[in-house]
Amino acid sequence: MARGTASAQSSVSRSEGTSFRERWTPARLGITAGITVFLLLAGTGVSYAWWQAATTASSTSTGATVGVSQALSGTPGLVHTYTAAAPVAAGVVTVTNSSSRSGTYTTSLTATSASSTLRAAVAVEVGTAATCTTSATLGSPVSGDFGSTVTYTGTLAAGASVALCVKTTMTPAAITANRAATLEATASSSVLVGTWNATAPQSITFVQTVTTAAPVSDIDSGAWYRVKKASSPERCVQLTYTSPNTATSATCDTNPAQATQLWRFTPTSGGYYKVVSKQTPTTWWSVPSAATGQPVQLTAATGTTQQWLPVKNANGTYTFKLRADNTLCATRTGNGNGAAVNVAACVANDDSQSFTLTMYETATPTPITLTCDNGGGGGYNAYFSWPQLTGYEGEVVYRVLVGGVVDTVHSRATGYDPTAQFGSGPTLSTYGAGTKSIEVQQSLAGGAWTQVGTSSLIINNSVPTLQCGS
């Protein structure tokens, strides 16, 4: 018996316990004279293994080969960086049965380097597709995640190939939780012909990363917005009274602004938002199911069919992707008044899926120097004031800080009365004499505190009196 190299012997084997020295009878095509094992290159750096068994009795011979090769291709491919806008990778693993007989092939995808959290966060789907894209629906799919090996098995005729579409996916929440992490994985293939098994000894390796950037949005979650058609004629998304209420296109009514055309983007997780109605603030954009043609309604449901990812386009418009299926986007069904807003398959640069966001008034004004007035009467009171936040009076909350500490001595300071009043006696007894810094902050719709303006206050011992600082 001729011997192959050690690495070749590990690539080709019987699937039973019988050794290479098994005796064959003349009735089985003669006496086996020898078995030789080889390794050959296949393509660019990917190899396959094969064996040959020859019979030489009575000057006749027969032969068989067992082998397999694999290659990785496809666009965008499995080498990928996950972002909120690109949560899916897709690539093609082509497996070729280079044997002289039909056999059963197996392709396995395994994570070799990553945290257990990241491995479990990357979903894997393997199947067939006419065109392997991130939105392709796979035939006869096998699903899992990189927390364990995902294996796909099928039958291949001698010399035949199969193109397997491999899709890997991360949810936006998982992308945020695993920011800047790296995963390395392999695809390995083998073929079984009778009782002989051959494995492509060089696995395909691909590396995937998670974006280092946090989800970025210039949407102010405290503001009300008009969601407008990007092109002419101008149309605004409006709440229309039906049962349940629906979102439709309507002529923009901006003077005064109508609550039915104002929307607030309330964050959930992973860059997704609920799109809340000002007219009915306990309801938000919702679809009955993640399917093309479903209407955008206004309900109080809280699932993934009520959450939207605003993706900013190069021209400054936004496309709204559905969390339950981010291949579906909010879509206007026409340009006229009353045209419904549905969900449909996302199409890049599609005008019917492009919206502009126009903030109602200014939700977070640029910080100013507060206006200060002693109010007459010998300086016994000091009043600090700032412009009213028009349109948000019932939703804004103010706080005042003296010397960097939240103050409870002042009075007033509401959305309808943007003035903080200090009285001389309580102010002196709380802070003592001296010059104190004053800062006013606002919180809109329960959001973060932002600075409205600053000033200073001089507290005198005599009398006592208060004086606006310079």
N, C-alpha and C positions, 0 to 999 in steps of 0.2 A: 504494500500500500504506500503510495506517495503521500508525503505529509506537506501541508501548507504552513504558512507562517502562523505564529501564535495569534495575531490579531485576526487573521482570516478564519482561523478555527473558531473564534468567538462569534463570528458573524454568520456562520452557516452551521446548522445543527439539525439533528433529528428531533422531532417533537416527542419521541418515545425514548425509552431507555436503551434501545439496541445500539451496540457499538459499531464503529466503522468496519469491524472485522466480521460482521454478519455474513454467513455463507449463503450464496444464491444458487438455486438448482438450475440445471440445463433447461427445465421447463419454463423458467423465468428468463428466457432470452440468453442463456449461457452463463458462464462463470465470470464474475466481476474480476477484471484484471487489475483495476486500480481506481482510486478516486483522487482527483486533484482539485485543490481549492485556490481560487484566485481573488484578488481585489482589483477592480478596474475603475478608472476615473469616469465620471458621467457629468458632463456639463462643467460649470465653473466651480470647482472645489467641492462638489457633492459626489460621493462615490456610491457604488453598489457592489454587492457580493454575489458570486455565483459558484456553482459546483458542476462538475461533469463526471458522470459515471459511464465508463465504456466497457462493452463486452467484446471479447476477442476470440471466443471459441469458434473453431472451424473457419477461421479467417473472416468472420462476419462481426459487425459491431453495431451497437445502437447507442444513443446518447441522450441526455437531458440536461437542461440548465435551470437553475433557480436563482432569481435575482430581483432587485428592486432599486429604484432610484427616486429621488424627490427633488423638487425645486420650488422656490418661493418667488411669487410675482404679484402683480396687481397694484391698482391705484385706489386710494392713497397708500395702501400697504399696511403691514402690521407694525412697522417701525413708526411710532406715533407719539405725539404729545397730547395728552388729554386736556381740554379746556371746556368751559361751560358751553361754548359754541361748537366744539368738536368732541363730543363725548364718545364717539364710536370710531373704531378702526376696522378696516376690512382688507384682507389679502387672500391670495390664491396659493394653496399648496397643491402642486401637481405630483401625483404618485404614478409611476410607471412600473408595470409588471414586466420585467425583462426576461422572465422565465420562458421556457419553451412550452409550458403548459399553463392552463388557467389556475388561479389560486385565490386565496382569501387574503386581502391586505388589511393592515391595521395602521392607523395614524394616530399618534398620541401627542397631545399638547400639555406641557408641564412647565410650571414656573420653577426656575432654579435659583433665583436670587431676588428676594423681596421680603418685607415683613409679612407675618401671617395676616395682619389687618389688610394690607394692600392686596395680597393674593386673593383674599375672599371678596374684595371689593371690585375685582375685574371679572365681569361675566363673560363667558365664552360660549359661542354657538358655532357648530360645524355642520355643513350640509352642502347641497348643490344649488347652483343658481345659473340662469342663462348669462347674467352679467353680475359679477361680484362687486356690489357697492355697499356703502354704509346703510342704505335704505332697502336693500334687497330682502325679499322674503325667501327663506331657504327651504329647499325640498328635503324631506326626510332628515330633519335636523336632530342633532344631539346637543344638549345644553348642559352647562355646569359653570364653574368658576375656577380660577387658578388656585383655590384652596386645596384642590386635589387634581389629579390628572384627568383630562377629558379625552376620551377615546372614541374614534369613529372607525367602523369596520364595514367592509363591502367585498364584492367579488369582482375580479378583473380577469379577462381573457388573456391568453399569452400575447405579449407585446402591446397590450392595451394600456391606456392612461386614463386617469380620472382627475378632474380639476375640482378640488374641494374649496368652497368659500368659507373662510374663517373670519368671524366677526367677534371683536372684543369690545366691551362697553363698560363705562363707568357712569354712575349717576352724578349729577351736579353736587349733591351733598357729599358723595364719596370723594369727588375731586377736591372739594374744599378741605375735607378732613385729612387728605393725604398729599397736600400741596408739597411740591418739590421732591416727591419720592420717585424711585426708579424700580422698575420690574424687568428682569431678564427671563426669557422663556425659550423653550426649544420645541421644535416639531420633529418627531422621529417616526419613520415608517418601516414596516416589515411586511413580508409576504409568506404565506404558508402554502406549499404545493405538496399534496399528499402528506407525508410525515416529515418533509424537509422544510426548514424555516430559514429565510435570509433576511438580514436587517441591514439597512443602509447605515454603515458604521459612522458616518459623519452627520450629526444632527444639524438641522437648520436652527440658527440662533437669532432672535430678534429682541430688541430693547425698547421698552415703552417708558415714558416719563409722564409726570403730572406737572402741570403748569406751576411756576413759582409765584405767579401773580394772584393776588386775591381777586375775587369777582369785583369788577369795577363797573360802577354805574353812576352817571351824573344825574340820576333821578332822585329828587328830594322826596323821601317817603312821607313827609309831613304836608306836602303841597297837593293842591287839586290841579288836575291837568285837563285840557281839552285834547282828545285823541282824534287827530284830523287826517283826512285823506291827503296824501303827499302831493298829488297832482291836481290840476284844474279839471272840473269845477270843485270848489272847496266843499267838503262835507265833514261833519263831526259825528263820531260815534255817540249815539243817544240811547237812553233807556226809553223803551216803548212799552206802554201798558198793555200787556197780554196776560195770559195765564199759562205758565209763569211769564214774568216780564222778560223781554228780549232786548238784545243790542242790535240797533239798526243804524244805517247812515241817514243823516238829516242835514238840512241847511244849518250852518253854524249860527247860533243866536248869541251874540256877544255883548249886546247892550240892552238890558243888563245880561250878564251871564246866567244861563239857566242851569239849575242844579241837575237836571236830567242829562246834561252834557259834560258834567265834571266828574273826574275819576281820580282816585288816590291809589298809589301803588304801595301796598303794605307788605313788607318782606316776610317770607316764610323761612326758607333755608336754601343754601346752594345757589343764590342768585335769582331764585324764583319769587314771584309776588302774587298776592291776591289783588285784583283790580276792582276796587270798592266804589260803589255808587254814592255820590253826595246826596242824591234824592232819597235813596233808601240805603243808608250806611250799614245796615246789617246784611246786605246782599252784595254779591260780586260776580264777575264773569265766571260762567260755568257751562260745561257741555255734558249732556246725558251720558256720553261714552266717547272713548277715543277712537272715533271712526270718521272718515271723510264725509262731509255733508251735514254733520251734526250742528245744530244752531247754538250760538252763544246766548245763554240765558242769564238771568239774575237770580241766584239762589243763595241759601246760607249753607250749602254743603261744603265739606272741608277735605275732600280727597284730592288726588293728583290731577283730576279733571277740572279742578278749580284753581290751578296754579300755572303761571305763565312766566316764561323767560324772555325779557326784553333784550333782543340782540341788536346792537347798534350797527347800522350799515355804513359803508364808506361815505355816503352822501348825507349822513346825519339823521336819516330816518330810522325807524325801529321796525323790526319784525317780531311778533309775539309767538313763541313756541310753547306748545302744550307740554306740561310736565309728564303726563301719562304716556305720551308718545311724541318725542321731540322731532319727529318727521312731519308733524301736523302743525299748521300755523293758522292764526286768526286771519280770515279772508273776507273782504267785501264781495258780495255777489253781484254788485252793479254800482252805477254812478248816480242813480236817481234817489230822490227822497224815499225813505222807507225800505231801501234795499237791505236785505238781511246780512248779518255778519255770521259766518259759519266757520268751521275748520276744514282745511283742505291740505293736501300734500304740499309741503314747503317747496317753493320754487325761487331760486336765487334771483334777485332784482325784479321780482314781480310787483307791478304797481298795485295790484289788488291786495297785496300783503305788506305794503309799505305805509307807515303812519308817522306823522310828526307829532311831537308832544309840545304843547304850549302851556306854560304855567299860568294859572289864574292868579293875577296880581303878582306880588313878590313875597314868597313864603319866608325867606330868610334874608332880610335886607343886609347890606354892608354895614358893619358896625360904625357908629357915629360918636361924636362927643355929645353927651347928654346936655339938654338945656337945663339950667339951674336958675331958680328964682327964690329969693328970700321971702317973698310974699308980703313985704312990709311989716309993720308992727314991731320994729326994733330988732328983727332977726330972730324972733322966737320960733320960726318954722323955716324949713327949706324944702323946696319942691324940685324933684328931678323928673323931666318928662322926655318923651320920644314919640315919633309918629305912630299913629294907630295902624295896626296891621289889618288893612281893609280886606274883608272877605273871610277873615279867620278869627274874628273877635270872640266867638264862642268856643274856640278850640285851643287858643294859645294860653299858656300859663307862664307867668313871670316870676323870677326871684331876684332879690337884691343882695349883693355881697358888700360888706364893709370890711376893708382890710383883708379881703380874701375869704372872709367867713360869712356864711349865709346869715342874713339879718332877719330878726323878728320884731324889731322895734318900729320899723316904718309901717305905714298904712297905705291902702289903695293898691295900685299896680295891678290892674286887670285888663283884659282885652278891650273892654269898653271904656276904660279910664286909665290910659297908659301914663300914670303919674305915681311916683313914690314920694310920700310926704314924711318928713322927720320933724319931731317936736324937740325943742331944746332940752327940757328936763330929762326925759327918758334917754335921749341920745347921750347926754353928758354922763349920766349915772352908769350907762352900759359901757361906753367906750373911753371916757375920760377926755381931757382936753388934748388938742393937737389936730393935725391935718390927716384926714382919713381918705383912703381911696374908695371910690364908689364904682360898682360894676352891676349892670342889669343884664340878665340872661333870659332867654326864652326857650320853652319846650313846646313843640307843635305836634299835636296828635300823639302825645306820649313819647315823642322822639327824644333824641339827644339834646342836651342844653347847648345853645349857641349864644355868642355874645351879641347883645343889642347895642350897647354903648358904655362909655366910661366917663368919669368925672372925679371930682374930689370935694370934700367937705371939711371946713375949718370949724372946730368946736372950741368956744372960749369959756373960760371959767367964770368970768364976770357976768353977772345977771342970772343965768348964762345966756349966750347968744350963739347963733349958727350963721356961718358965712359961706357963700359959694367959693370954692377954690378956683384959682386961676389956671 
